[in-house]
Amino acid sequence: MPVVTAPVVALPRHQVTTDELIERIGELYPDHPRLRAIHQVMRRSGVRTRWYTRPLDQQFLTDRPLRESTSRHLLDCLDLAERAGRAALREAGLKPEDVTALVVSSATGHTVPGLDVLLMERLGLSPSVRRMPVSQLGCAGGVFAVSTAAELVRARPDAIVLVVCADALSHYLHPGDTGMDGMIFKAILGDGGGACVVRDRAKGPHMEIEGSWECLDVSGRDVVGGGPEGDGLHMHNSPRLAESVGGLLVGLRKWLRATAPVGTDGAPDFVVSHTGSPRILDCLADGLDCPPEMFGLARDSLRDLGNLGAASVLEVMERTFAKRPQPGQRGLMVAVGPGVCLTAVKTVWRDGV
């Protein structure tokens, strides 16, 4: 059975507190008609600090051409991906030449060849490594990457799959996005990378991967997303997101019940969740009928680092490995992404030998 070993997270250099961010927003938008409301939303975002690949005084600038913006975005993600990937291999006791497959998730789909190709060169992986780039699943990319890695291991039990997620979402925080959704993104998003190894066995603490599920709300493609425009990278969000996620969670609960061990209802003992936002975490807890404290590690991650995109679920997983569930407890990895999509992975915690 595929297993995932302890992940490692890499953060950029520049830590920014919410108070510092609020001051910066006040300097840039002194005449914004909803400035007071924006400040209130930022204080209620659940985020105390976030980390950026660029200093705060270089955030939200308009004087860079699109080509420069996308190039810098890719290189910043590459740096995070390399650091996380190297650290994950060390954590697993592996060398680059041991890796047989690479799954990379990052919102860098604006550039070809992609982050996976550049990362292979940086890490010194074999040119025959099977590559699986994931560039358009956004925040759901981390769970999807782990799920995909598990499928590769099931198909080839001798496979050693390196999963790397890297997102520098601060590059999408365009100064021209002055609506409330744009300001909420400025409040909650941070930059970071994470990596882990998926293979068919592990000696130390690990999570067995039992199965995976995903579903797309086909009517939700305009609810949340982003991409390049003539003046840079942009993101958008709609209040419809929570409603869309709520509908998808009905299907997830049905799958959990249908695949539950005999005599159980499929409810997880612990959850490794993408951090999203306070509202999304509330939505997930309500939709899964889980106690709020089951999302405590995700809220802690959101508070300390902000929403790291695809890497956020690996950061919460790192906290889970540090806390260690009880042997045999059943877990659920879950994340929301653009589309709107919901993706999940069922796990079992093992202490190893």
SEKE-562826 format. One line per field, with one value per residue (C-alpha): residue number from 1; residue in three letters; x, y, z; chain. Coordinates in nm, 3 decimals, m for minus. Example, Ala and Ser with C-alpha at 12.3 -4.5 7.8 and 13.67 -1.06 7.14 Angstrom:
<pts>
num: [1,2]
residuo: [ALA,SER]
u: [1.230,1.367]
v: [m0.450,m0.106]
w: [0.780,0.714]
cadena: [A,A]
</pts>
This chain:
<pts>
num: [1,2,3,4,5,6,7,8,9,10,11,12,13,14,15,16,17,18,19,20,21,22,23,24,25,26,27,28,29,30,31,32,33,34,35,36,37,38,39,40,41,42,43,44,45,46,47,48,49,50,51,52,53,54,55,56,57,58,59,60,61,62,63,64,65,66,67,68,69,70,71,72,73,74,75,76,77,78,79,80,81,82,83,84,85,86,87,88,89,90,91,92,93,94,95,96,97,98,99,100,101,102,103,104,105,106,107,108,109,110,111,112,113,114,115,116,117,118,119,120,121,122,123,124,125,126,127,128,129,130,131,132,133,134,135,136,137,138,139,140,141,142,143,144,145,146,147,148,149,150,151,152,153,154,155,156,157,158,159,160,161,162,163,164,165,166,167,168,169,170,171,172,173,174,175,176,177,178,179,180,181,182,183,184,185,186,187,188,189,190,191,192,193,194,195,196,197,198,199,200,201,202,203,204,205,206,207,208,209,210,211,212,213,214,215,216,217,218,219,220,221,222,223,224,225,226,227,228,229,230,231,232,233,234,235,236,237,238,239,240,241,242,243,244,245,246,247,248,249,250,251,252,253,254,255,256,257,258,259,260,261,262,263,264,265,266,267,268,269,270,271,272,273,274,275,276,277,278,279,280,281,282,283,284,285,286,287,288,289,290,291,292,293,294,295,296,297,298,299,300,301,302,303,304,305,306,307,308,309,310,311,312,313,314,315,316,317,318,319,320,321,322,323,324,325,326,327,328,329,330,331,332,333,334,335,336,337,338,339,340,341,342,343,344,345,346,347,348,349,350,351,352,353]
residuo: [MET,PRO,VAL,VAL,THR,ALA,PRO,VAL,VAL,ALA,LEU,PRO,ARG,HIS,GLN,VAL,THR,THR,ASP,GLU,LEU,ILE,GLU,ARG,ILE,GLY,GLU,LEU,TYR,PRO,ASP,HIS,PRO,ARG,LEU,ARG,ALA,ILE,HIS,GLN,VAL,MET,ARG,ARG,SER,GLY,VAL,ARG,THR,ARG,TRP,TYR,THR,ARG,PRO,LEU,ASP,GLN,GLN,PHE,LEU,THR,ASP,ARG,PRO,LEU,ARG,GLU,SER,THR,SER,ARG,HIS,LEU,LEU,ASP,CYS,LEU,ASP,LEU,ALA,GLU,ARG,ALA,GLY,ARG,ALA,ALA,LEU,ARG,GLU,ALA,GLY,LEU,LYS,PRO,GLU,ASP,VAL,THR,ALA,LEU,VAL,VAL,SER,SER,ALA,THR,GLY,HIS,THR,VAL,PRO,GLY,LEU,ASP,VAL,LEU,LEU,MET,GLU,ARG,LEU,GLY,LEU,SER,PRO,SER,VAL,ARG,ARG,MET,PRO,VAL,SER,GLN,LEU,GLY,CYS,ALA,GLY,GLY,VAL,PHE,ALA,VAL,SER,THR,ALA,ALA,GLU,LEU,VAL,ARG,ALA,ARG,PRO,ASP,ALA,ILE,VAL,LEU,VAL,VAL,CYS,ALA,ASP,ALA,LEU,SER,HIS,TYR,LEU,HIS,PRO,GLY,ASP,THR,GLY,MET,ASP,GLY,MET,ILE,PHE,LYS,ALA,ILE,LEU,GLY,ASP,GLY,GLY,GLY,ALA,CYS,VAL,VAL,ARG,ASP,ARG,ALA,LYS,GLY,PRO,HIS,MET,GLU,ILE,GLU,GLY,SER,TRP,GLU,CYS,LEU,ASP,VAL,SER,GLY,ARG,ASP,VAL,VAL,GLY,GLY,GLY,PRO,GLU,GLY,ASP,GLY,LEU,HIS,MET,HIS,ASN,SER,PRO,ARG,LEU,ALA,GLU,SER,VAL,GLY,GLY,LEU,LEU,VAL,GLY,LEU,ARG,LYS,TRP,LEU,ARG,ALA,THR,ALA,PRO,VAL,GLY,THR,ASP,GLY,ALA,PRO,ASP,PHE,VAL,VAL,SER,HIS,THR,GLY,SER,PRO,ARG,ILE,LEU,ASP,CYS,LEU,ALA,ASP,GLY,LEU,ASP,CYS,PRO,PRO,GLU,MET,PHE,GLY,LEU,ALA,ARG,ASP,SER,LEU,ARG,ASP,LEU,GLY,ASN,LEU,GLY,ALA,ALA,SER,VAL,LEU,GLU,VAL,MET,GLU,ARG,THR,PHE,ALA,LYS,ARG,PRO,GLN,PRO,GLY,GLN,ARG,GLY,LEU,MET,VAL,ALA,VAL,GLY,PRO,GLY,VAL,CYS,LEU,THR,ALA,VAL,LYS,THR,VAL,TRP,ARG,ASP,GLY,VAL]
u: [0.000,0.135,0.262,0.355,0.647,0.713,0.690,0.923,0.821,1.036,0.950,1.085,1.280,1.037,0.796,0.511,0.271,m0.090,m0.027,0.252,0.026,m0.256,m0.015,0.104,m0.253,m0.329,m0.030,m0.128,m0.505,m0.557,m0.871,m1.032,m1.400,m1.398,m1.057,m1.191,m1.384,m1.075,m0.869,m1.138,m1.146,m0.768,m0.772,m1.041,m0.863,m0.716,m0.366,m0.110,0.195,0.271,0.595,0.673,0.947,0.981,1.000,0.672,0.779,0.808,0.460,0.161,0.368,0.244,0.565,0.669,0.576,0.390,0.692,0.904,0.625,0.577,0.953,1.008,0.710,0.849,1.199,1.066,0.861,1.165,1.371,1.102,1.054,1.426,1.470,1.165,1.255,1.611,1.497,1.229,1.482,1.714,1.424,1.344,1.709,1.713,1.942,1.825,1.917,1.674,1.371,1.177,0.886,0.824,0.486,0.502,0.211,0.239,0.029,0.292,0.099,0.177,0.524,0.639,0.856,0.734,0.858,0.898,1.163,1.360,1.334,1.468,1.781,1.819,1.781,1.992,1.720,1.759,1.638,1.427,1.219,0.848,0.715,0.363,0.323,0.011,m0.027,m0.397,m0.546,m0.438,m0.496,m0.620,m0.290,m0.123,m0.383,m0.412,m0.033,m0.027,m0.319,m0.144,0.179,m0.012,m0.160,0.190,0.307,0.009,0.091,0.465,0.527,0.900,0.842,0.982,0.779,0.890,0.595,0.680,0.437,0.550,0.336,0.437,0.082,0.187,0.273,m0.101,m0.185,m0.229,m0.257,m0.543,m0.761,m0.922,m1.250,m1.314,m1.215,m0.879,m0.823,m0.916,m0.658,m0.401,m0.489,m0.471,m0.219,0.145,0.431,0.584,0.690,0.654,0.761,0.723,0.799,0.539,0.649,0.531,0.692,0.846,1.023,0.932,0.603,0.392,0.042,m0.092,m0.295,m0.615,m0.797,m0.884,m1.185,m1.244,m1.538,m1.590,m1.875,m1.916,m2.108,m1.834,m1.553,m1.599,m1.615,m1.246,m0.935,m0.667,m0.418,m0.213,m0.361,m0.196,m0.085,0.019,m0.116,m0.462,m0.692,m1.066,m1.311,m1.688,m1.915,m2.060,m1.753,m1.889,m2.217,m2.029,m1.805,m2.105,m2.262,m1.943,m1.909,m2.236,m2.068,m1.754,m1.952,m2.134,m1.799,m1.660,m1.962,m1.958,m1.590,m1.586,m1.472,m1.756,m1.921,m1.803,m1.956,m1.641,m1.591,m1.219,m1.027,m0.805,m0.804,m0.514,m0.680,m0.576,m0.593,m0.814,m0.965,m1.160,m1.484,m1.367,m1.245,m1.584,m1.753,m1.541,m1.601,m1.977,m2.003,m1.807,m1.987,m1.650,m1.580,m1.412,m1.099,m1.029,m0.927,m0.712,m0.380,m0.508,m0.617,m0.278,m0.107,m0.330,m0.253,0.124,0.180,m0.134,m0.270,0.026,m0.177,m0.090,0.183,m0.055,m0.177,0.183,0.246,m0.056,0.070,0.406,0.223,0.027,0.349,0.484,0.168,0.129,m0.217,m0.268,m0.162,m0.447,m0.642,m0.802,m0.733,m0.864,m0.662,m0.890,m0.857,m1.067,m0.947,m1.060,m1.322,m1.468,m1.317,m1.287,m1.023,m0.964,m0.739,m0.815,m0.521,m0.431,m0.164,0.118,0.403,0.635,0.903]
v: [0.000,0.348,0.547,0.911,1.001,1.317,1.632,1.931,2.294,2.577,2.942,3.255,3.526,3.808,3.782,4.033,4.085,4.179,4.516,4.584,4.477,4.703,4.996,4.921,4.901,5.235,5.392,5.254,5.313,5.617,5.721,5.379,5.423,5.100,5.131,5.093,4.779,4.641,4.690,4.512,4.220,4.188,4.183,3.911,3.704,3.464,3.544,3.707,3.665,3.556,3.512,3.668,3.604,3.983,4.257,4.426,4.751,4.560,4.411,4.541,4.729,4.816,4.906,4.555,4.416,4.086,3.896,4.009,3.928,3.573,3.511,3.629,3.426,3.108,3.159,3.231,2.910,2.721,2.834,2.720,2.392,2.313,2.380,2.174,1.890,1.856,1.864,1.599,1.365,1.410,1.347,1.022,0.912,0.923,1.059,1.235,0.931,0.717,0.911,0.743,0.987,1.355,1.519,1.899,2.127,2.502,2.784,2.850,2.723,3.047,2.915,2.619,2.423,2.426,2.416,2.038,2.056,2.327,2.141,1.818,2.004,2.181,1.860,1.647,1.390,1.124,1.237,0.920,1.023,1.021,1.378,1.478,1.858,1.996,2.364,2.455,2.303,2.587,2.517,2.163,2.076,1.942,1.675,1.594,1.552,1.306,1.117,1.100,0.982,0.703,0.591,0.577,0.359,0.127,0.086,0.042,m0.079,m0.014,0.354,0.629,0.943,1.289,1.524,1.895,2.186,2.547,2.856,3.222,3.349,3.697,3.752,3.729,4.011,4.281,4.642,4.703,4.440,4.679,4.497,4.320,3.981,4.123,4.269,3.942,3.765,4.024,3.942,3.563,3.458,3.379,3.208,2.870,2.529,2.177,1.829,1.466,1.118,0.856,0.494,0.144,0.120,0.325,0.246,0.553,0.733,0.753,0.761,0.476,0.599,0.398,0.576,0.907,1.100,1.417,1.603,1.914,2.162,2.207,2.530,2.689,2.768,3.143,3.131,3.139,3.153,3.368,3.413,3.655,3.969,4.252,4.431,4.133,3.839,3.856,3.648,3.661,3.509,3.500,3.467,3.162,2.960,2.842,2.730,2.538,2.367,2.276,2.094,1.903,1.796,1.603,1.376,1.342,1.228,0.969,0.834,0.819,0.619,0.389,0.303,0.289,m0.023,m0.245,m0.110,0.249,0.557,0.671,0.983,1.066,1.063,1.346,1.588,1.726,2.019,2.288,2.611,2.810,3.081,3.082,3.062,2.765,2.580,2.638,2.513,2.196,2.125,2.175,1.975,1.683,1.707,1.722,1.899,2.237,2.132,1.872,2.166,2.320,2.251,2.405,2.717,2.733,2.711,2.984,3.204,3.159,3.146,3.240,3.032,2.877,2.744,2.387,2.374,2.452,2.096,1.975,2.235,2.107,1.753,1.852,1.970,1.643,1.439,1.647,1.588,1.222,1.070,0.737,0.427,0.302,0.627,0.716,1.049,1.260,1.494,1.749,2.064,2.304,2.436,2.639,2.487,2.459,2.124,1.924,1.654,1.414,1.126,0.868,0.772,0.555,0.663,0.419,0.471,0.244,0.018]
w: [0.000,m0.080,0.216,0.259,0.482,0.682,0.469,0.487,0.434,0.295,0.355,0.187,0.364,0.423,0.716,0.720,1.009,0.958,1.122,0.870,0.585,0.704,0.719,0.364,0.233,0.397,0.220,m0.120,m0.102,0.125,m0.064,m0.094,0.000,0.204,0.365,0.720,0.624,0.451,0.766,0.969,0.727,0.743,1.123,1.116,0.851,1.104,0.973,1.201,0.979,0.626,0.433,0.095,m0.160,m0.194,0.069,0.152,m0.014,m0.343,m0.316,m0.513,m0.773,m1.123,m1.303,m1.409,m1.753,m1.762,m1.894,m1.600,m1.354,m1.477,m1.495,m1.138,m1.021,m1.177,m1.035,m0.686,m0.700,m0.825,m0.526,m0.283,m0.469,m0.471,m0.100,m0.006,m0.243,m0.116,0.245,0.185,0.027,0.327,0.563,0.381,0.366,m0.014,m0.282,m0.600,m0.807,m0.603,m0.730,m1.011,m1.043,m0.972,m0.913,m0.901,m0.815,m0.863,m1.009,m1.276,m1.577,m1.761,m1.861,m2.074,m2.011,m1.658,m1.304,m1.313,m1.586,m1.407,m1.077,m1.223,m1.330,m0.995,m0.794,m1.026,m1.089,m1.356,m1.701,m1.713,m1.411,m1.487,m1.459,m1.359,m1.361,m1.194,m1.271,m1.269,m0.955,m0.729,m0.362,m0.435,m0.599,m0.286,m0.211,m0.582,m0.604,m0.313,m0.467,m0.804,m0.643,m0.468,m0.799,m0.950,m0.661,m0.696,m1.065,m0.998,m0.642,m0.669,m0.751,m0.531,m0.596,m0.488,m0.440,m0.449,m0.410,m0.442,m0.466,m0.453,m0.464,m0.357,m0.724,m0.799,m0.556,m0.816,m0.697,m0.938,m0.770,m0.523,m0.470,m0.142,m0.289,m0.396,m0.051,0.119,m0.096,0.013,0.374,0.363,0.097,0.162,m0.019,0.057,m0.064,0.068,m0.032,0.074,m0.054,m0.148,m0.184,m0.094,0.251,0.531,0.857,1.059,1.118,0.804,0.666,0.457,0.161,0.132,m0.147,m0.304,m0.430,m0.624,m0.768,m0.979,m0.961,m1.335,m1.284,m1.075,m1.316,m1.269,m0.887,m0.801,m1.017,m1.168,m1.446,m1.654,m1.806,m1.994,m1.679,m1.467,m1.269,m1.114,m0.891,m0.833,m0.587,m0.544,m0.238,m0.417,m0.317,0.018,m0.142,m0.410,m0.155,0.057,m0.235,m0.309,0.054,0.027,m0.226,m0.015,0.287,0.075,m0.046,0.307,0.424,0.121,0.166,0.547,0.732,0.848,1.159,1.113,0.952,0.773,0.985,1.011,1.339,1.219,0.925,0.722,0.549,0.309,0.508,0.270,0.488,0.816,0.618,0.411,0.721,0.886,0.571,0.566,0.934,0.899,0.577,0.718,1.054,1.230,1.559,1.498,1.688,1.420,1.201,1.473,1.300,0.978,1.167,1.338,1.000,0.858,1.158,1.134,0.757,0.570,0.284,0.099,m0.192,m0.290,m0.024,0.262,0.305,0.333,0.603,0.796,0.735,0.885,1.197,1.201,1.192,1.481,1.688,1.581,1.581,1.754,1.556,1.341,1.348,1.018,0.857,0.573,0.356,0.189,m0.020,m0.224,m0.559,m0.858,m1.080,m0.810,m0.716,m0.397,m0.363,m0.075,0.030,0.301,0.521,0.820,1.067,1.138,1.383,1.186,1.333]
cadena: [A,A,A,A,A,A,A,A,A,A,A,A,A,A,A,A,A,A,A,A,A,A,A,A,A,A,A,A,A,A,A,A,A,A,A,A,A,A,A,A,A,A,A,A,A,A,A,A,A,A,A,A,A,A,A,A,A,A,A,A,A,A,A,A,A,A,A,A,A,A,A,A,A,A,A,A,A,A,A,A,A,A,A,A,A,A,A,A,A,A,A,A,A,A,A,A,A,A,A,A,A,A,A,A,A,A,A,A,A,A,A,A,A,A,A,A,A,A,A,A,A,A,A,A,A,A,A,A,A,A,A,A,A,A,A,A,A,A,A,A,A,A,A,A,A,A,A,A,A,A,A,A,A,A,A,A,A,A,A,A,A,A,A,A,A,A,A,A,A,A,A,A,A,A,A,A,A,A,A,A,A,A,A,A,A,A,A,A,A,A,A,A,A,A,A,A,A,A,A,A,A,A,A,A,A,A,A,A,A,A,A,A,A,A,A,A,A,A,A,A,A,A,A,A,A,A,A,A,A,A,A,A,A,A,A,A,A,A,A,A,A,A,A,A,A,A,A,A,A,A,A,A,A,A,A,A,A,A,A,A,A,A,A,A,A,A,A,A,A,A,A,A,A,A,A,A,A,A,A,A,A,A,A,A,A,A,A,A,A,A,A,A,A,A,A,A,A,A,A,A,A,A,A,A,A,A,A,A,A,A,A,A,A,A,A,A,A,A,A,A,A,A,A,A,A,A,A,A,A,A,A,A,A,A,A,A,A,A,A,A,A,A,A,A,A,A,A,A,A,A,A,A,A]
</pts>
